[in-house]
């Protein structure tokens, strides 16, 4: 049996190499992100199991990997994997849906508070006041109290629900929009008022996005959605870059149509130097770091290793998306 990693974010995968070697499993690692399909095929042609972070697994690529029986995504989202093509090729596809859920929720909350308290702009105020020898708060106000404000959560799944749980002691009102939750699940979130998308955008002081990326959610936040927001409202996106129309957001921010935004994810990553959000004082940008913590890093490594070992022992991985392929 052979396992191939197409690309990874860790410093090294020595721990995995040792664990698999002890069990007689061949293991090869590569950094093939943005590399041509032929290079990916050459590296993965003899793999029984492939672990992918960001390489695009298209129908064309999967049709050329005739030996592979299990593809594992290093992460939660899997918009870089053609799941239907996996199923057609008889490749079981597994992912890690509970990876970094605490961390992304914490990062979204950190961005929310940074927006509300104008943390980034405050540092500039401090530097400028220090240089002049007198306090100058021009451009910093208004700052509003958080107690009693409304947080709108779009997508109340593993991460969105944790944002709610972590924030519920701060005195917020909560709106939720998630058409895929059943009544019992909604009832468990007892302080969330369930509304449609337009109502959530219109009434929220903070809108935070926590949905998976698919054709239904691409450009979820477009010019119309931004036009619904309060002039004092803030948008936070820690999910996927294509959820938000970047040009529409930049236009809304430049025109002070909304108070601000905090963005951790981008349509192209890393974003190009001409990203229209660069240089906007009312926009906080972080480098897709919501997932990051030492704890999350080790949890996903252990989870993926357990998936590989389960496959080697004839057991299914923990979280398979296309169960029909796994049965086959």
Backbone torsions as a table, in degrees:
resi	resn	phi	psi	omega
1	UNK	NA	140.6	179.7
2	UNK	-130.3	137.6	176.7
3	UNK	-115.9	132.4	178.5
4	UNK	-124.3	133.3	173.1
5	UNK	-102.6	123.3	-177.3
6	UNK	-79.4	-35.1	-179.0
7	UNK	-165.1	151.9	-174.8
8	UNK	-152.1	160.8	-177.4
9	UNK	-109.0	-9.5	178.9
10	UNK	-72.1	162.7	176.0
11	UNK	-63.8	-38.4	176.6
12	UNK	-160.4	167.6	178.3
13	UNK	-118.5	37.0	-178.6
14	UNK	-63.4	-37.5	-179.8
15	UNK	-61.8	-45.2	178.0
16	UNK	-63.9	-41.5	-179.1
17	UNK	-59.5	-43.5	-179.9
18	UNK	-66.1	-44.3	-177.5
19	UNK	-63.0	-40.5	-178.9
20	UNK	-76.2	-34.6	177.7
21	UNK	-61.8	-38.9	178.7
22	UNK	-60.6	-24.0	-178.3
23	UNK	-104.4	10.5	176.1
24	UNK	72.3	26.1	-178.8
25	UNK	-104.1	126.5	177.0
26	UNK	-68.3	145.2	-174.5
27	UNK	-145.2	128.5	179.3
28	UNK	-134.9	139.8	-179.1
29	UNK	-123.2	146.1	-179.4
30	UNK	-142.2	166.4	170.1
31	UNK	-123.2	88.5	-170.8
32	UNK	-110.1	11.7	177.5
33	UNK	-60.1	131.6	-179.3
34	UNK	72.2	6.0	179.1
35	UNK	-85.5	157.2	-179.2
36	UNK	-62.7	155.7	-178.5
37	UNK	-57.6	-39.1	-179.2
38	UNK	-58.5	-37.3	179.0
39	UNK	-68.5	-38.8	178.2
40	UNK	-64.9	-43.9	179.0
41	UNK	-61.1	-44.3	-179.4
42	UNK	-60.4	-37.3	-178.0
43	UNK	-77.6	-27.8	-170.5
44	UNK	-110.9	-0.9	-171.6
45	UNK	-55.3	-37.3	-175.7
46	UNK	-102.6	19.1	-177.9
47	UNK	-88.4	134.9	171.0
48	UNK	-83.5	-35.3	-179.6
49	UNK	-128.5	134.0	177.6
50	UNK	-122.7	133.9	175.3
51	UNK	-111.1	126.1	-175.3
52	UNK	-125.8	141.6	170.5
53	UNK	-99.9	-72.8	-173.5
54	UNK	-122.6	-4.0	176.1
55	UNK	-59.0	140.6	-180.0
56	UNK	-79.8	116.1	177.8
57	UNK	-99.5	90.8	-176.8
58	UNK	-90.3	171.8	176.1
59	UNK	-59.9	-42.7	179.7
60	UNK	-58.9	-45.5	-179.2
61	UNK	-67.1	-45.1	-176.5
62	UNK	-64.3	-34.8	179.2
63	UNK	-64.7	-20.4	-179.6
64	UNK	-93.3	-6.7	-178.8
65	UNK	-106.0	75.4	-170.3
66	UNK	-76.1	-15.6	-178.5
67	UNK	-89.6	-27.2	-174.1
68	UNK	-62.7	133.0	177.1
69	UNK	-119.3	-12.6	179.0
70	UNK	-144.6	126.8	174.2
71	UNK	-115.2	128.6	-177.9
72	UNK	-118.4	125.4	176.9
73	UNK	-89.1	127.4	174.0
74	UNK	-80.4	85.2	-180.0
75	UNK	147.1	-176.0	-177.7
76	UNK	-90.1	-61.2	-178.9
77	UNK	-70.3	154.5	179.3
78	UNK	-142.3	40.9	178.0
79	UNK	-71.0	-8.7	176.1
80	UNK	-91.5	4.8	-178.8
81	UNK	-120.9	128.6	174.7
82	UNK	-83.0	94.6	-174.5
83	UNK	-66.1	-38.6	178.7
84	UNK	-61.0	-38.6	177.5
85	UNK	-66.5	-38.1	175.0
86	UNK	-57.0	-46.4	-178.2
87	UNK	-63.4	-43.0	178.9
88	UNK	-61.4	-33.6	-178.3
89	UNK	-89.3	1.2	-180.0
90	UNK	73.5	26.6	-179.9
91	UNK	-101.3	118.5	175.1
92	UNK	-71.4	138.2	-178.9
93	UNK	-119.1	121.5	-179.7
94	UNK	-117.8	153.2	178.0
95	UNK	-142.8	-178.2	-175.0
96	UNK	-121.2	78.0	-170.7
97	UNK	-66.5	-21.0	-179.1
98	UNK	-101.1	9.8	177.1
99	UNK	-66.6	132.7	171.0
100	UNK	55.3	22.9	-178.5
101	UNK	-63.3	-41.1	177.8
102	UNK	-64.5	-39.9	-173.5
103	UNK	-70.8	-43.1	178.4
104	UNK	-66.3	-39.9	177.1
105	UNK	-61.1	-43.5	179.0
106	UNK	-64.1	-38.4	-179.9
107	UNK	-67.9	-40.7	177.0
108	UNK	-60.2	-42.4	179.1
109	UNK	-66.1	-41.7	177.7
110	UNK	-59.3	-41.6	178.7
111	UNK	-67.9	-38.1	178.0
112	UNK	-59.9	-47.7	-180.0
113	UNK	-68.2	-35.7	178.2
114	UNK	-63.7	-38.3	175.9
115	UNK	-65.0	-50.8	-173.6
116	UNK	-62.8	-42.0	-177.4
117	UNK	-93.6	3.7	177.3
118	UNK	50.4	50.1	-174.0
119	UNK	-62.1	-46.1	-177.1
120	UNK	-66.1	-46.9	179.5
121	UNK	-65.1	-31.2	179.1
122	UNK	-62.6	-36.8	178.5
123	UNK	-64.1	-39.7	177.9
124	UNK	-64.8	-40.2	176.4
125	UNK	-59.4	-42.3	178.9
126	UNK	-62.5	-46.8	-179.4
127	UNK	-61.6	-44.8	-178.1
128	UNK	-66.8	-39.8	179.7
129	UNK	-69.2	-36.8	176.8
130	UNK	-63.4	-41.6	-179.0
131	UNK	-67.0	-34.9	-177.2
132	UNK	-89.4	-16.2	-179.3
133	UNK	81.3	12.1	177.1
134	UNK	-151.2	149.3	179.7
135	UNK	-68.1	134.7	176.1
136	UNK	-138.8	104.2	-176.9
137	UNK	-96.8	14.0	-179.3
138	UNK	-62.3	135.5	-179.6
139	UNK	87.5	-9.7	-177.2
140	UNK	-91.7	-36.7	-177.5
141	UNK	-90.0	156.9	10.3
142	UNK	-87.4	152.0	171.4
143	UNK	-120.9	129.1	-175.4
144	UNK	-108.4	147.6	175.0
145	UNK	-64.2	141.1	-179.3
146	UNK	-79.4	-33.8	-178.2
147	UNK	-56.4	128.0	179.0
148	UNK	90.4	-8.5	178.1
149	UNK	-76.7	165.4	-175.6
150	UNK	-109.6	126.8	175.2
151	UNK	-104.8	123.2	176.6
152	UNK	-101.9	122.7	-178.0
153	UNK	-108.7	115.1	178.0
154	UNK	-96.8	107.6	-174.6
155	UNK	94.2	96.2	-175.8
156	UNK	-108.4	61.4	177.9
157	UNK	-99.3	-138.3	-175.7
158	UNK	-59.8	-41.1	-176.9
159	UNK	-90.1	-47.8	-179.6
160	UNK	-57.3	-38.4	179.3
161	UNK	-67.2	-31.7	177.9
162	UNK	-73.3	-33.2	173.2
163	UNK	-58.1	-45.7	179.1
164	UNK	-61.0	-48.4	-177.5
165	UNK	-61.5	-41.2	-177.4
166	UNK	-72.0	-27.9	-175.4
167	UNK	-94.8	-10.2	-167.4
168	UNK	-67.7	-15.8	178.6
169	UNK	-90.7	1.9	-176.0
170	UNK	-92.9	1.3	177.2
171	UNK	85.1	19.5	177.5
172	UNK	-80.4	156.0	160.9
173	UNK	-93.6	149.8	-176.2
174	UNK	-126.7	135.5	169.4
175	UNK	-117.2	144.1	178.6
176	UNK	-130.1	143.4	175.2
177	UNK	-133.3	110.9	179.3
178	UNK	-161.0	95.8	-175.2
179	UNK	-70.1	-8.6	-175.4
180	UNK	-95.4	-3.0	178.6
181	UNK	-83.8	140.5	176.4
182	UNK	-82.7	170.7	-174.5
183	UNK	-62.8	-37.5	-178.2
184	UNK	-65.7	-40.8	178.8
185	UNK	-66.6	-43.1	178.5
186	UNK	-60.1	-41.4	-178.4
187	UNK	-63.9	-30.1	-179.8
188	UNK	-67.9	-26.8	177.3
189	UNK	-90.7	77.2	-162.9
190	UNK	-70.6	-16.7	179.5
191	UNK	-105.7	9.4	177.2
192	UNK	-96.1	128.4	171.5
193	UNK	-92.7	126.5	-174.7
194	UNK	-91.0	125.7	-175.9
195	UNK	-138.6	172.2	175.0
196	UNK	-82.3	172.8	-175.0
197	UNK	-59.2	-47.3	-176.9
198	UNK	-62.3	-44.2	179.6
199	UNK	-61.6	-41.2	179.3
200	UNK	-61.5	-46.9	-178.6
201	UNK	-65.9	-36.5	-177.5
202	UNK	-71.2	-36.3	-171.4
203	UNK	-96.9	-14.9	-173.5
204	UNK	-82.8	143.7	169.6
205	UNK	-86.5	-28.8	176.3
206	UNK	-134.3	127.1	175.4
207	UNK	-111.8	122.7	179.7
208	UNK	-121.6	132.0	-170.2
209	UNK	-100.5	128.4	-178.6
210	UNK	-144.1	47.2	179.0
211	UNK	-110.5	156.4	172.3
212	UNK	-70.5	157.4	178.1
213	UNK	-88.6	122.7	171.9
214	UNK	-151.9	-175.5	-177.2
215	UNK	-65.2	-25.0	178.4
216	UNK	-74.6	-32.6	-174.9
217	UNK	-102.6	-8.7	177.3
218	UNK	-60.3	132.4	-175.5
219	UNK	58.3	34.2	175.7
220	UNK	-55.1	-39.6	177.3
221	UNK	-102.5	95.0	-179.8
222	UNK	-110.5	-171.5	-177.8
223	UNK	-59.2	-37.9	-179.5
224	UNK	-66.1	-46.5	179.6
225	UNK	-60.5	-41.1	178.6
226	UNK	-65.5	-33.3	178.9
227	UNK	-67.8	-23.0	177.9
228	UNK	-75.5	-22.6	-172.4
229	UNK	-71.6	154.6	175.0
230	UNK	-65.7	150.5	173.6
231	UNK	-61.8	-21.5	178.3
232	UNK	-96.7	7.1	-174.5
233	UNK	-85.9	156.3	178.7
234	UNK	-125.2	144.0	176.0
235	UNK	-110.1	132.3	176.7
236	UNK	-122.9	127.5	178.1
237	UNK	-128.2	112.4	174.3
238	UNK	-121.3	18.6	-175.8
239	UNK	-96.0	-83.5	177.2
240	UNK	-141.3	145.0	-177.0
241	UNK	-58.2	-45.8	-176.7
242	UNK	-67.1	-2.8	173.4
243	UNK	-63.3	-28.7	-172.2
244	UNK	-116.1	132.1	172.3
245	UNK	-73.7	104.8	-172.1
246	UNK	-61.8	-42.8	-178.9
247	UNK	-65.1	-40.3	178.6
248	UNK	-64.8	-39.6	179.0
249	UNK	-66.0	-44.2	179.1
250	UNK	-60.0	-40.8	178.6
251	UNK	-63.1	-43.6	179.5
252	UNK	-64.4	-37.4	-179.4
253	UNK	-72.6	-42.5	180.0
254	UNK	-63.0	-36.5	-179.3
255	UNK	-87.9	6.6	-177.6
256	UNK	54.2	31.8	176.4
257	UNK	-67.7	-32.9	169.7
258	UNK	-125.9	163.0	-174.8
259	UNK	-71.9	-34.0	-177.7
260	UNK	175.9	179.5	179.8
261	UNK	-149.9	157.4	173.1
262	UNK	-134.4	119.4	-170.2
263	UNK	-124.8	125.9	178.8
264	UNK	-109.5	-9.9	-174.1
265	UNK	-133.7	151.8	-169.9
266	UNK	-137.6	157.3	-179.7
267	UNK	-64.8	-37.8	172.9
268	UNK	-120.5	131.3	-177.8
269	UNK	-127.0	133.7	-9.6
270	UNK	-64.9	156.9	-176.6
271	UNK	-68.3	148.7	-179.8
272	UNK	-71.5	160.8	-178.5
273	UNK	-59.8	-23.2	-179.0
274	UNK	-92.7	17.8	176.1
275	UNK	-53.5	124.5	-174.4
276	UNK	-67.0	-9.8	178.8
277	UNK	-84.2	-18.3	178.4
278	UNK	-63.6	139.2	175.3
279	UNK	85.6	-1.7	179.0
280	UNK	-89.1	119.6	-176.1
281	UNK	-64.8	-25.9	-178.4
282	UNK	-94.9	22.8	178.2
283	UNK	-133.5	119.8	175.2
284	UNK	-93.2	129.9	-179.5
285	UNK	-122.2	133.9	174.0
286	UNK	-128.7	154.5	-167.6
287	UNK	-87.3	62.2	-179.5
288	UNK	45.5	60.2	-173.0
289	UNK	-116.8	5.5	-178.1
290	UNK	-59.2	-29.8	-177.8
291	UNK	-73.9	-15.3	-161.5
292	UNK	-82.8	123.0	163.7
293	UNK	-162.6	154.3	177.2
294	UNK	-59.7	-40.2	-178.0
295	UNK	-64.7	-45.8	-179.7
296	UNK	-63.7	-38.7	-179.3
297	UNK	-59.1	-41.9	179.6
298	UNK	-78.2	-32.9	178.6
299	UNK	-61.3	-42.7	-177.8
300	UNK	-73.2	-33.3	177.6
301	UNK	-63.9	-43.2	178.3
302	UNK	-66.1	-38.7	-179.5
303	UNK	-64.6	-44.1	179.7
304	UNK	-67.0	-41.9	177.5
305	UNK	-60.0	-42.0	178.8
306	UNK	-63.8	-35.6	176.0
307	UNK	-63.4	-43.2	179.6
308	UNK	-62.9	-45.6	-178.4
309	UNK	-67.2	-35.4	176.2
310	UNK	-61.6	-45.3	178.5
311	UNK	-60.6	-42.5	-179.3
312	UNK	-63.4	-27.5	-178.7
313	UNK	-96.3	6.3	177.2
314	UNK	83.2	15.2	178.2
315	UNK	-106.2	154.1	179.4
316	UNK	-75.0	147.3	171.1
317	UNK	-60.6	165.0	-171.7
318	UNK	-64.9	-45.6	-173.9
319	UNK	-128.7	96.4	179.7
320	UNK	-101.3	133.1	-179.4
321	UNK	-80.4	-47.9	-177.2
322	UNK	-103.7	78.3	-173.6
323	UNK	-61.4	-26.5	179.3
324	UNK	-64.4	-34.8	177.1
325	UNK	-71.4	-37.8	178.9
326	UNK	-63.5	-39.2	178.3
327	UNK	-64.0	-37.4	179.0
328	UNK	-65.0	NA	NA
